[in-house]
Amino acid sequence: MQTQKTGLDFKGQNIFVGIDVHLKSWAVTILTDNLVHKTFTQPACADTLSNYLNRNFPCGDYYSVYEAGFSGFWTHYKLKEMGINNIVINPADVPTTQKEHLQKDDPTDSRKLARSLRAGDLKAIYIPEPSTLEDRSLIRLRATLVKDMVRFKQRIKSFLHFYGISIPAEFEKSGTHWSKRFMKWLNQGVSLQHESETLKVLVQEAGQQRILLLEVLRKIRVLSRNEKYATNMELLRTIPGVGFITAMTFLTEIENIERFENTDHFAGFVGLIPNRHSSGNKENNGDMTFRGQTALRKSLIESSWFAARLDPALSMSFNVYVRRMEPNKAIIRIARKVLNRIYYVLKNKSEYVSGVVK
């Protein structure tokens, strides 16, 4: 006598999950190879999703995807721990229709992701190790503190201008701004008609920010001597123009140079390639693409101004470029050469020899 089979076994079957991630909730769409299972909303919890899949599709092969964004990669790490083959993608790379673009909502986004995942149309971005993410956060924190420090200084200067207080001639040179003597003058040498605590608070705020910035810088120096970074740091510092912060920024942002196939791939990641629009016999190469790592591109261009002075080969190239274009455009081409040098020394584990074009 036959008995009813009550157990479920999806072994060998693929289950595709599209996740539209938000702070407190996820919109989730689940597809099989041939069917649309369900679109629903759940709490922003990887355990909840894993339990649902194990309960409804036991022993299946689970594949999931979500867009990179504010939530970082903790969801990716958690899903991978639970046996779900997750990928993270660039939101701009999700195939979409005009109707989906005009009638956008969370369930629609999750359906797009699941559909594209099943079709194999999505390309995953690189996911760094958690330790590298922590190191990267320290470098990015320094950049944030530097921006805040600039704002604090601007507030103090604006205050001085507002009350007609001139900076003494001995502090007019940029190198003397915000020195200990200058800070002492702000605290003791500035007098107002009526006693005011405003300037004291502004100066104190800038002083505390400077202390915090120096503390973060010390931590970065300790990190640079770590076995993970020390060797590559020495290699990068052999490139003229590449300083301590630029080197650490590159090492923490790229993590592994082997993930780039060639210098063109590397330049595309940094965002140092032009936009291109061509049709038929017409071809137009525009300005730099908006895609790419902004922090890397900014550091690279700043370093390139120094490199153009220090490296004879780059200095010669820059002088040739400025004959037919503006210096700001010429430096972009120098930045690409510096980027090629960075790729070369990291890929080949070899020091750069100044003045030799690689």
Summary of the structure (lengths in Angstrom):
residues: 358
radius of gyration: 27.1
end to end distance: 78.9
largest distance: 104.1
contacts: 986
relative contact order: 0.07
helix: 54%
strand: 13%
